[in-house]
Amino acid sequence: MHPISRSSARLTLRELDIEDANAVFAIYGSPEATEHLSFEPRSREQVGQIVARSIAAAVQAPRTEYALAVIERRTATLIGFARLALDPHQQRGATMGFALRPEAWGVGYGVEMVRLLLSVGFDDLHLHRIWGARSPRNEASARTMAAVGMVGEGTIREHVLKAGRWRDSVVHAILDREWRDTNAA
């Protein structure tokens, strides 16, 4: 499915464009924005490669990755990055990830962004299960995932090697019926 475009009151999810590389670098190159992510800050060159790969993956058939720009509608500014990756080991399942520029934190954009991403997964792609993992210290991400109806499922021990140290990941997931029930209310 290409192109993806989904909007809420304040945000739009859309396909990445090569011109987005600098705005994505403001997230993926930021020590603050990547503190709880599974990787160290990326270089400008690495981010350019990620954006180019994501653009190429968007037109592959079958499509297995949905890396999307998160745009603040009022300013037309890229403030985040959201990703669904179909899981080849799970029927109708996907992993998700998301990040926002630090200056966009604390105003509810995370919840709005994840709802849009889950809508793509469940309403457009007809997935059964979507899961994501977070750093145990990332309480904002925990609140975001709980707010959209995701359930904490447990801990993957020493799952991520970052800054030379192993870190656990806490898994949250939501099923299609839970998504429907949450959105019907």
MDTraj code that builds the backbone (N, CA, C; nanometers):
import mdtraj as md
import numpy as np

residues = "MET HIS PRO ILE SER ARG SER SER ALA ARG LEU THR LEU ARG GLU LEU ASP ILE GLU ASP ALA ASN ALA VAL PHE ALA ILE TYR GLY SER PRO GLU ALA THR GLU HIS LEU SER PHE GLU PRO ARG SER ARG GLU GLN VAL GLY GLN ILE VAL ALA ARG SER ILE ALA ALA ALA VAL GLN ALA PRO ARG THR GLU TYR ALA LEU ALA VAL ILE GLU ARG ARG THR ALA THR LEU ILE GLY PHE ALA ARG LEU ALA LEU ASP PRO HIS GLN GLN ARG GLY ALA THR MET GLY PHE ALA LEU ARG PRO GLU ALA TRP GLY VAL GLY TYR GLY VAL GLU MET VAL ARG LEU LEU LEU SER VAL GLY PHE ASP ASP LEU HIS LEU HIS ARG ILE TRP GLY ALA ARG SER PRO ARG ASN GLU ALA SER ALA ARG THR MET ALA ALA VAL GLY MET VAL GLY GLU GLY THR ILE ARG GLU HIS VAL LEU LYS ALA GLY ARG TRP ARG ASP SER VAL VAL HIS ALA ILE LEU ASP ARG GLU TRP ARG ASP THR ASN ALA ALA".split()
xyz = np.array([
    [0.0843, -0.1169, 0.0000],
    [0.0000, 0.0000, 0.0000],
    [0.0898, 0.1246, 0.0000],
    [0.0711, 0.2069, -0.1023],
    [0.1507, 0.3280, -0.1167],
    [0.0697, 0.4281, -0.1975],
    [0.0651, 0.5494, -0.1685],
    [0.1252, 0.6135, -0.0521],
    [0.0312, 0.6106, 0.0696],
    [0.0912, 0.6186, 0.1857],
    [0.0173, 0.6278, 0.3120],
    [0.0034, 0.7753, 0.3475],
    [-0.1157, 0.8131, 0.3862],
    [-0.1393, 0.9466, 0.4389],
    [-0.2567, 0.9354, 0.5354],
    [-0.2360, 0.9827, 0.6552],
    [-0.3395, 0.9738, 0.7590],
    [-0.3256, 1.0980, 0.8455],
    [-0.4386, 1.1627, 0.8775],
    [-0.4346, 1.2860, 0.9562],
    [-0.5259, 1.2791, 1.0770],
    [-0.4883, 1.3564, 1.1772],
    [-0.5697, 1.3785, 1.2969],
    [-0.5866, 1.5300, 1.3106],
    [-0.6358, 1.5740, 1.4222],
    [-0.6583, 1.7173, 1.4421],
    [-0.5303, 1.7985, 1.4257],
    [-0.4173, 1.7476, 1.4781],
    [-0.2944, 1.8278, 1.4777],
    [-0.1809, 1.7697, 1.3952],
    [-0.1925, 1.6423, 1.3555],
    [-0.0804, 1.5759, 1.2897],
    [-0.1216, 1.5091, 1.1590],
    [-0.0227, 1.4907, 1.0732],
    [-0.0386, 1.4096, 0.9523],
    [0.0771, 1.3112, 0.9464],
    [0.0465, 1.1857, 0.9163],
    [0.1482, 1.0865, 0.8821],
    [0.1528, 1.0821, 0.7305],
    [0.2724, 1.0884, 0.6752],
    [0.2868, 1.0794, 0.5300],
    [0.4162, 1.0069, 0.4972],
    [0.4270, 0.9666, 0.3721],
    [0.5491, 0.9030, 0.3243],
    [0.6664, 1.0004, 0.3374],
    [0.7828, 0.9443, 0.3608],
    [0.9045, 1.0251, 0.3661],
    [0.9437, 1.0736, 0.2273],
    [1.0124, 1.1856, 0.2242],
    [1.0675, 1.2430, 0.1031],
    [1.2161, 1.2654, 0.1295],
    [1.2977, 1.2611, 0.0274],
    [1.4418, 1.2789, 0.0465],
    [1.4718, 1.4145, 0.1117],
    [1.3854, 1.5120, 0.0929],
    [1.4024, 1.6440, 0.1537],
    [1.3819, 1.6408, 0.3057],
    [1.3309, 1.5311, 0.3594],
    [1.3066, 1.5178, 0.5032],
    [1.4314, 1.4804, 0.5824],
    [1.5409, 1.4511, 0.5155],
    [1.6591, 1.3984, 0.5845],
    [1.7073, 1.4916, 0.6966],
    [1.7129, 1.6210, 0.6731],
    [1.7600, 1.7129, 0.7774],
    [1.6662, 1.7147, 0.8978],
    [1.5359, 1.7106, 0.8728],
    [1.4396, 1.7104, 0.9833],
    [1.4463, 1.5795, 1.0612],
    [1.4663, 1.4677, 0.9922],
    [1.4819, 1.3396, 1.0618],
    [1.6124, 1.3404, 1.1415],
    [1.7165, 1.4032, 1.0860],
    [1.8429, 1.4145, 1.1584],
    [1.8253, 1.4910, 1.2896],
    [1.7346, 1.5872, 1.2934],
    [1.7082, 1.6616, 1.4179],
    [1.6564, 1.5685, 1.5270],
    [1.6030, 1.4528, 1.4889],
    [1.5562, 1.3526, 1.5853],
    [1.6651, 1.2473, 1.6054],
    [1.7021, 1.1787, 1.4984],
    [1.7951, 1.0663, 1.5080],
    [1.9386, 1.1087, 1.5378],
    [1.9714, 1.2345, 1.5180],
    [2.1046, 1.2836, 1.5515],
    [2.1119, 1.3450, 1.6901],
    [1.9995, 1.3546, 1.7570],
    [1.9922, 1.4216, 1.8868],
    [2.0169, 1.3250, 2.0023],
    [2.1160, 1.3516, 2.0873],
    [2.1366, 1.2665, 2.2055],
    [2.0132, 1.2642, 2.2964],
    [1.9442, 1.3757, 2.3066],
    [1.8250, 1.3806, 2.3914],
    [1.7122, 1.2953, 2.3324],
    [1.6869, 1.3086, 2.2024],
    [1.5779, 1.2345, 2.1386],
    [1.6063, 1.0850, 2.1321],
    [1.7331, 1.0460, 2.1257],
    [1.7670, 0.9036, 2.1140],
    [1.8048, 0.8398, 2.2476],
    [1.7942, 0.9150, 2.3558],
    [1.8364, 0.8631, 2.4868],
    [1.7742, 0.7268, 2.5173],
    [1.6462, 0.7108, 2.4909],
    [1.5778, 0.5863, 2.5237],
    [1.5576, 0.4949, 2.4028],
    [1.6048, 0.5353, 2.2863],
    [1.5923, 0.4504, 2.1682],
    [1.6986, 0.3412, 2.1713],
    [1.6918, 0.2501, 2.0767],
    [1.7806, 0.1338, 2.0796],
    [1.9147, 0.1589, 2.0127],
    [1.9427, 0.2818, 1.9740],
    [2.0670, 0.3133, 1.9043],
    [2.1223, 0.4465, 1.9513],
    [2.2499, 0.4651, 1.9247],
    [2.3184, 0.5905, 1.9531],
    [2.2757, 0.6950, 1.8503],
    [2.2968, 0.8231, 1.8774],
    [2.2648, 0.9239, 1.7762],
    [2.3339, 0.8914, 1.6435],
    [2.2619, 0.9128, 1.5359],
    [2.3121, 0.8840, 1.4015],
    [2.3789, 1.0078, 1.3420],
    [2.4701, 0.9834, 1.2500],
    [2.5320, 1.0941, 1.1764],
    [2.4353, 1.1416, 1.0676],
    [2.4610, 1.2590, 1.0147],
    [2.3787, 1.3125, 0.9055],
    [2.3802, 1.2150, 0.7869],
    [2.4975, 1.1594, 0.7561],
    [2.5084, 1.0631, 0.6459],
    [2.4247, 0.9378, 0.6737],
    [2.4317, 0.8851, 0.7953],
    [2.3518, 0.7676, 0.8301],
    [2.2025, 0.7954, 0.8169],
    [2.1598, 0.9121, 0.8615],
    [2.0176, 0.9474, 0.8513],
    [1.9767, 0.9582, 0.7048],
    [2.0612, 1.0171, 0.6216],
    [2.0321, 1.0236, 0.4781],
    [2.0130, 0.8852, 0.4182],
    [2.0969, 0.7902, 0.4608],
    [2.0845, 0.6527, 0.4124],
    [1.9548, 0.5876, 0.4624],
    [1.9186, 0.6145, 0.5879],
    [1.7944, 0.5594, 0.6436],
    [1.6745, 0.6124, 0.5661],
    [1.6718, 0.7415, 0.5406],
    [1.5608, 0.8014, 0.4665],
    [1.5551, 0.7437, 0.3253],
    [1.6688, 0.7337, 0.2578],
    [1.6718, 0.6781, 0.1218],
    [1.6235, 0.5338, 0.1201],
    [1.6684, 0.4524, 0.2178],
    [1.6226, 0.3126, 0.2264],
    [1.4722, 0.3058, 0.2511],
    [1.4226, 0.3935, 0.3372],
    [1.2795, 0.3946, 0.3683],
    [1.1968, 0.4316, 0.2466],
    [1.2438, 0.5269, 0.1678],
    [1.1736, 0.5667, 0.0461],
    [1.1711, 0.4508, -0.0529],
    [1.2836, 0.3815, -0.0672],
    [1.2901, 0.2667, -0.1581],
    [1.1993, 0.1531, -0.1100],
    [1.1963, 0.1302, 0.0214],
    [1.1135, 0.0224, 0.0771],
    [0.9647, 0.0500, 0.0595],
    [0.9283, 0.1766, 0.0487],
    [0.7867, 0.2138, 0.0374],
    [0.7235, 0.1657, -0.0920],
    [0.8024, 0.1444, -0.1950],
    [0.7455, 0.1036, -0.3241],
    [0.7756, -0.0424, -0.3581],
    [0.8340, -0.1150, -0.2645],
    [0.8596, -0.2566, -0.2883],
    [0.7294, -0.3354, -0.2778],
    [0.7223, -0.4430, -0.3510],
    [0.6056, -0.5309, -0.3435],
    [0.6540, -0.6715, -0.3113],
    [0.6079, -0.7302, -0.2044],
    [0.5157, -0.6704, -0.1094],
    [0.5887, -0.5719, -0.0180],
    [0.5142, -0.4748, 0.0297],
    [0.5717, -0.3749, 0.1200],
    [0.5747, -0.4318, 0.2607],
    [0.6898, -0.4234, 0.3261],
    [0.7035, -0.4784, 0.4614],
    [0.7407, -0.3723, 0.5639],
    [0.7708, -0.2509, 0.5174],
    [0.8096, -0.1443, 0.6100],
    [0.7349, -0.0156, 0.5756],
    [0.6848, 0.0475, 0.6793],
    [0.6127, 0.1737, 0.6661],
    [0.6815, 0.2748, 0.7563],
    [0.7787, 0.3470, 0.7010],
    [0.8510, 0.4503, 0.7743],
    [0.7907, 0.5831, 0.7312],
    [0.7311, 0.6532, 0.8259],
    [0.6483, 0.7685, 0.7922],
    [0.6928, 0.8950, 0.8655],
    [0.6807, 1.0054, 0.7969],
    [0.7067, 1.1356, 0.8564],
    [0.5851, 1.1765, 0.9382],
    [0.6097, 1.2377, 1.0529],
    [0.5035, 1.2919, 1.1373],
    [0.5107, 1.4442, 1.1236],
    [0.4042, 1.5014, 1.0696],
    [0.4020, 1.6435, 1.0375],
    [0.3040, 1.7155, 1.1288],
    [0.3502, 1.8234, 1.1906],
    [0.2598, 1.9103, 1.2660],
    [0.1834, 1.9929, 1.1621],
    [0.0519, 1.9776, 1.1596],
    [-0.0290, 2.0396, 1.0541],
    [-0.0237, 2.1926, 1.0582],
    [-0.0264, 2.2500, 1.1761],
    [-0.0307, 2.3962, 1.1883],
    [0.0916, 2.4621, 1.1246],
    [0.2091, 2.4021, 1.1418],
    [0.3327, 2.4611, 1.0906],
    [0.3890, 2.3901, 0.9681],
    [0.3308, 2.2753, 0.9314],
    [0.3812, 2.1923, 0.8211],
    [0.5247, 2.1467, 0.8460],
    [0.5615, 2.1297, 0.9741],
    [0.6971, 2.0916, 1.0138],
    [0.7029, 1.9441, 1.0500],
    [0.8089, 1.8766, 1.0034],
    [0.8322, 1.7382, 1.0431],
    [0.8800, 1.7394, 1.1881],
    [0.8013, 1.6779, 1.2762],
    [0.8362, 1.6754, 1.4190],
    [0.8613, 1.5344, 1.4705],
    [0.8385, 1.4337, 1.3853],
    [0.8552, 1.2973, 1.4329],
    [0.8730, 1.1981, 1.3209],
    [0.8986, 1.0758, 1.3641],
    [0.9242, 0.9640, 1.2745],
    [0.8511, 0.8445, 1.3335],
    [0.7705, 0.7769, 1.2527],
    [0.6944, 0.6613, 1.2998],
    [0.7157, 0.5461, 1.2027],
    [0.7204, 0.4247, 1.2572],
    [0.7544, 0.3104, 1.1721],
    [0.6763, 0.1866, 1.2127],
    [0.6215, 0.1196, 1.1132],
    [0.5651, -0.0147, 1.1289],
    [0.6485, -0.1076, 1.0423],
    [0.6890, -0.2204, 1.0974],
    [0.7629, -0.3204, 1.0200],
    [0.6912, -0.4531, 1.0353],
    [0.6441, -0.5070, 0.9242],
    [0.5754, -0.6344, 0.9291],
    [0.6723, -0.7400, 0.9798],
    [0.6231, -0.8270, 1.0649],
    [0.7058, -0.9286, 1.1299],
    [0.6968, -1.0587, 1.0505],
    [0.8063, -1.1015, 0.9870],
    [0.7999, -1.2230, 0.9060],
    [0.7789, -1.3499, 0.9893],
    [0.7938, -1.3395, 1.1196],
    [0.7793, -1.4559, 1.2072],
    [0.6437, -1.4616, 1.2754],
    [0.5571, -1.3671, 1.2434],
    [0.4263, -1.3618, 1.3071],
    [0.3217, -1.3273, 1.2015],
    [0.2232, -1.4127, 1.1860],
    [0.1185, -1.3853, 1.0891],
    [0.0424, -1.2597, 1.1270],
    [0.0284, -1.1696, 1.0304],
    [-0.0455, -1.0440, 1.0480],
    [0.0001, -0.9667, 1.1723],
    [0.1313, -0.9659, 1.1939],
    [0.1887, -0.8932, 1.3064],
    [0.2930, -0.7943, 1.2595],
    [0.3161, -0.6927, 1.3428],
    [0.4170, -0.5915, 1.3102],
    [0.4750, -0.5348, 1.4384],
    [0.5961, -0.4835, 1.4264],
    [0.6568, -0.4059, 1.5339],
    [0.6412, -0.2589, 1.4978],
    [0.6397, -0.1753, 1.5999],
    [0.6291, -0.0321, 1.5757],
    [0.7349, 0.0426, 1.6545],
    [0.7695, 0.1580, 1.6048],
    [0.8606, 0.2462, 1.6744],
    [0.8225, 0.3890, 1.6432],
    [0.8605, 0.4794, 1.7313],
    [0.8255, 0.6199, 1.7103],
    [0.9197, 0.7077, 1.7898],
    [0.9371, 0.8293, 1.7393],
    [1.0215, 0.9278, 1.8074],
    [0.9759, 1.0661, 1.7661],
    [0.9886, 1.1583, 1.8592],
    [0.9549, 1.2987, 1.8346],
    [1.0744, 1.3881, 1.8647],
    [1.0789, 1.5028, 1.8008],
    [1.1784, 1.6038, 1.8362],
    [1.1516, 1.6462, 1.9807],
    [1.2541, 1.6661, 2.0614],
    [1.2326, 1.7036, 2.2016],
    [1.1431, 1.8259, 2.2212],
    [1.1511, 1.9229, 2.1323],
    [1.0670, 2.0417, 2.1490],
    [0.9188, 2.0125, 2.1251],
    [0.8856, 1.8928, 2.0754],
    [0.7458, 1.8526, 2.0548],
    [0.6946, 1.7620, 2.1673],
    [0.7773, 1.7391, 2.2678],
    [0.7371, 1.6524, 2.3785],
    [0.6394, 1.7248, 2.4717],
    [0.5568, 1.6453, 2.5387],
    [0.4763, 1.6971, 2.6491],
    [0.3452, 1.7632, 2.6118],
    [0.3044, 1.7558, 2.4855],
    [0.1783, 1.8193, 2.4460],
    [0.0791, 1.7199, 2.3849],
    [0.1049, 1.5904, 2.4024],
    [0.0118, 1.4886, 2.3544],
    [0.0341, 1.4411, 2.2120],
    [0.1392, 1.4897, 2.1469],
    [0.1660, 1.4451, 2.0104],
    [0.1980, 1.2960, 2.0036],
    [0.2634, 1.2423, 2.1056],
    [0.2981, 1.1002, 2.1050],
    [0.1750, 1.0130, 2.0939],
    [0.0744, 1.0410, 2.1753],
    [-0.0492, 0.9625, 2.1723],
    [-0.1172, 0.9768, 2.0364],
    [-0.1242, 1.0985, 1.9869],
    [-0.1882, 1.1229, 1.8576],
    [-0.1147, 1.0496, 1.7451],
    [0.0192, 1.0551, 1.7483],
    [0.1013, 0.9894, 1.6469],
    [0.0835, 0.8377, 1.6509],
    [0.0867, 0.7794, 1.7699],
    [0.0752, 0.6338, 1.7805],
    [-0.0653, 0.5886, 1.7387],
    [-0.1671, 0.6660, 1.7717],
    [-0.3033, 0.6312, 1.7247],
    [-0.3085, 0.6282, 1.5723],
    [-0.2484, 0.7267, 1.5084],
    [-0.2450, 0.7274, 1.3621],
    [-0.1706, 0.6060, 1.3081],
    [-0.0579, 0.5730, 1.3689],
    [0.0213, 0.4582, 1.3244],
    [-0.0566, 0.3283, 1.3428],
    [-0.1228, 0.3128, 1.4573],
    [-0.2032, 0.1930, 1.4802],
    [-0.3201, 0.1856, 1.3823],
    [-0.3761, 0.2989, 1.3478],
    [-0.4844, 0.3012, 1.2492],
    [-0.4362, 0.2499, 1.1141],
    [-0.3183, 0.2898, 1.0737],
    [-0.2614, 0.2365, 0.9497],
    [-0.2505, 0.0842, 0.9608],
    [-0.1952, 0.0370, 1.0727],
    [-0.1742, -0.1065, 1.0897],
    [-0.3024, -0.1879, 1.0939],
    [-0.3985, -0.1416, 1.1706],
    [-0.5211, -0.2200, 1.1865],
    [-0.6256, -0.1901, 1.0794],
    [-0.6465, -0.0642, 1.0464],
    [-0.7538, -0.0281, 0.9538],
    [-0.7135, -0.0451, 0.8073],
    [-0.5876, -0.0151, 0.7739],
    [-0.5437, -0.0266, 0.6346],
    [-0.4795, -0.1618, 0.6039],
    [-0.3941, -0.2085, 0.6943],
    [-0.3187, -0.3316, 0.6680],
    [-0.3848, -0.4561, 0.7260],
    [-0.4879, -0.4378, 0.8058],
    [-0.5645, -0.5487, 0.8659],
    [-0.4754, -0.6432, 0.9464],
    [-0.3864, -0.5843, 1.0250],
    [-0.2993, -0.6635, 1.1109],
    [-0.3777, -0.7176, 1.2294],
    [-0.3221, -0.8194, 1.2924],
    [-0.3829, -0.8784, 1.4121],
    [-0.3178, -0.8259, 1.5400],
    [-0.1841, -0.8071, 1.5352],
    [-0.1105, -0.7691, 1.6561],
    [0.0014, -0.6734, 1.6198],
    [0.0129, -0.5654, 1.6980],
    [0.1229, -0.4700, 1.6814],
    [0.1889, -0.4540, 1.8174],
    [0.3209, -0.4634, 1.8173],
    [0.3935, -0.4495, 1.9437],
    [0.5117, -0.3552, 1.9284],
    [0.5500, -0.3008, 2.0414],
    [0.6666, -0.2140, 2.0462],
    [0.7405, -0.2372, 2.1763],
    [0.8676, -0.2021, 2.1781],
    [0.9498, -0.2179, 2.2982],
    [1.0073, -0.0819, 2.3355],
    [1.0232, -0.0611, 2.4646],
    [1.0759, 0.0662, 2.5142],
    [1.1799, 0.0410, 2.6216],
    [1.2601, 0.1418, 2.6455],
    [1.3541, 0.1393, 2.7567],
    [1.2750, 0.1379, 2.8873],
    [1.3187, 0.0610, 2.9860],
    [1.2484, 0.0608, 3.1150],
    [1.2418, 0.1992, 3.1800],
    [1.3337, 0.2878, 3.1452],
    [1.3350, 0.4223, 3.2048],
    [1.2485, 0.5226, 3.1280],
    [1.1926, 0.4809, 3.0151],
    [1.1152, 0.5733, 2.9333],
    [0.9684, 0.5716, 2.9759],
    [0.9401, 0.6441, 3.0820],
    [0.8036, 0.6487, 3.1357],
    [0.7076, 0.7216, 3.0419],
    [0.7556, 0.8196, 2.9670],
    [0.6681, 0.8900, 2.8728],
    [0.6167, 0.7935, 2.7663],
    [0.7042, 0.7074, 2.7163],
    [0.6628, 0.6081, 2.6176],
    [0.5645, 0.5085, 2.6794],
    [0.5877, 0.4704, 2.8028],
    [0.4949, 0.3788, 2.8715],
    [0.3559, 0.4417, 2.8808],
    [0.3501, 0.5689, 2.9171],
    [0.2201, 0.6390, 2.9271],
    [0.1537, 0.6505, 2.7904],
    [0.2328, 0.6785, 2.6880],
    [0.1790, 0.6902, 2.5528],
    [0.1161, 0.5590, 2.5086],
    [0.1891, 0.4493, 2.5250],
    [0.1378, 0.3202, 2.4799],
    [0.0156, 0.2775, 2.5606],
    [0.0140, 0.3052, 2.6895],
    [-0.1040, 0.2733, 2.7716],
    [-0.2234, 0.3566, 2.7274],
    [-0.2017, 0.4832, 2.6935],
    [-0.3111, 0.5724, 2.6552],
    [-0.3817, 0.5278, 2.5279],
    [-0.3117, 0.4573, 2.4407],
    [-0.3734, 0.4104, 2.3160],
    [-0.4276, 0.2687, 2.3284],
    [-0.4185, 0.2109, 2.4479],
    [-0.4745, 0.0777, 2.4703],
    [-0.3763, -0.0371, 2.4620],
    [-0.2483, -0.0076, 2.4500],
    [-0.1487, -0.1149, 2.4460],
    [-0.1283, -0.1700, 2.5861],
    [-0.0994, -0.2983, 2.5926],
    [-0.0862, -0.3697, 2.7192],
    [0.0608, -0.4073, 2.7401],
    [0.1119, -0.3827, 2.8600],
    [0.2471, -0.4278, 2.8939],
    [0.2488, -0.5793, 2.9003],
    [0.3419, -0.6414, 2.8289],
    [0.3464, -0.7873, 2.8218],
    [0.4646, -0.8475, 2.8947],
    [0.5653, -0.7678, 2.9240],
    [0.6801, -0.8235, 2.9930],
    [0.8101, -0.7588, 2.9503],
    [0.9179, -0.8172, 2.9961],
    [1.0504, -0.7613, 2.9738],
    [1.1356, -0.8580, 2.8939],
    [1.2033, -0.8053, 2.7940],
    [1.3061, -0.8816, 2.7228],
    [1.4374, -0.8428, 2.7890],
    [1.4991, -0.9381, 2.8563],
    [1.6203, -0.9083, 2.9320],
    [1.7399, -0.8874, 2.8403],
    [1.8190, -0.7850, 2.8755],
    [1.9422, -0.7511, 2.8039],
    [1.9225, -0.7606, 2.6528],
    [1.8265, -0.6885, 2.6063],
    [1.7814, -0.6917, 2.4674],
    [1.8590, -0.5967, 2.3765],
    [1.9074, -0.4859, 2.4313],
    [1.9710, -0.3816, 2.3513],
    [2.1089, -0.3509, 2.4081],
    [2.2088, -0.3470, 2.3199],
    [2.3438, -0.3051, 2.3584],
    [2.3591, -0.1596, 2.3178],
    [2.3710, -0.0734, 2.4158],
    [2.3813, 0.0706, 2.3890],
    [2.4869, 0.1292, 2.4809],
    [2.5740, 0.2079, 2.4237],
    [2.6836, 0.2710, 2.4977],
    [2.7647, 0.1662, 2.5741],
    [2.7823, 0.0493, 2.5129],
    [2.8643, -0.0554, 2.5721],
    [2.7984, -0.1325, 2.6859],
    [2.6697, -0.1085, 2.7102],
    [2.5985, -0.1771, 2.8197],
    [2.4703, -0.2393, 2.7670],
    [2.4381, -0.3546, 2.8239],
    [2.3128, -0.4204, 2.7871],
    [2.1976, -0.3557, 2.8618],
    [2.0857, -0.3415, 2.7901],
    [1.9669, -0.2808, 2.8472],
    [1.8461, -0.3692, 2.8183],
    [1.7576, -0.3796, 2.9155],
    [1.6322, -0.4513, 2.8958],
    [1.5387, -0.3689, 2.8078],
    [1.4361, -0.4341, 2.7563],
    [1.3278, -0.3662, 2.6851],
    [1.1962, -0.4153, 2.7429],
    [1.1022, -0.3243, 2.7582],
    [0.9681, -0.3578, 2.8057],
    [0.8763, -0.3606, 2.6847],
    [0.8041, -0.4708, 2.6678],
    [0.7180, -0.4920, 2.5517],
    [0.5745, -0.4503, 2.5833],
    [0.5153, -0.3785, 2.4887],
    [0.3733, -0.3414, 2.4935],
    [0.3119, -0.3862, 2.3610],
    [0.1874, -0.4316, 2.3635],
    [0.1225, -0.4763, 2.2403],
    [-0.0269, -0.4485, 2.2464],
    [-0.0865, -0.4494, 2.1289],
    [-0.2313, -0.4340, 2.1167],
    [-0.2787, -0.5263, 2.0046],
    [-0.3944, -0.5859, 2.0252],
    [-0.4556, -0.6750, 1.9276],
    [-0.5637, -0.6006, 1.8509],
    [-0.5989, -0.6524, 1.7347],
    [-0.6990, -0.5854, 1.6520],
    [-0.8316, -0.5671, 1.7253],
    [-0.8771, -0.6659, 1.7996],
    [-1.0047, -0.6526, 1.8708],
    [-0.9951, -0.5481, 1.9825],
    [-0.8787, -0.5362, 2.0455],
    [-0.8598, -0.4333, 2.1473],
    [-0.8624, -0.2939, 2.0832],
    [-0.8026, -0.2829, 1.9663],
    [-0.8050, -0.1570, 1.8911],
    [-0.9487, -0.1182, 1.8576],
    [-1.0240, -0.2150, 1.8054],
    [-1.1641, -0.1863, 1.7702],
    [-1.2437, -0.1460, 1.8942],
    [-1.2252, -0.2181, 2.0046],
    [-1.2990, -0.1866, 2.1280],
    [-1.2617, -0.0482, 2.1818],
    [-1.1325, -0.0148, 2.1769],
    [-1.0861, 0.1155, 2.2252],
    [-1.1437, 0.2282, 2.1408],
    [-1.1509, 0.2082, 2.0110],
    [-1.1978, 0.3144, 1.9229],
    [-1.3492, 0.3201, 1.9092],
    [-1.4169, 0.2156, 1.9512],
    [-1.5634, 0.2173, 1.9492],
    [-1.6172, 0.2942, 2.0692],
    [-1.5367, 0.3017, 2.1764],
    [-1.5836, 0.3674, 2.3000],
    [-1.5915, 0.5168, 2.2857],
])
top = md.Topology()
chain = top.add_chain()
for i, resn in enumerate(residues, 1):
    res = top.add_residue(resn, chain, resSeq=i)
    for name in ("N", "CA", "C"):
        top.add_atom(name, md.element.get_by_symbol(name[0]), res)
traj = md.Trajectory(xyz[None], top)
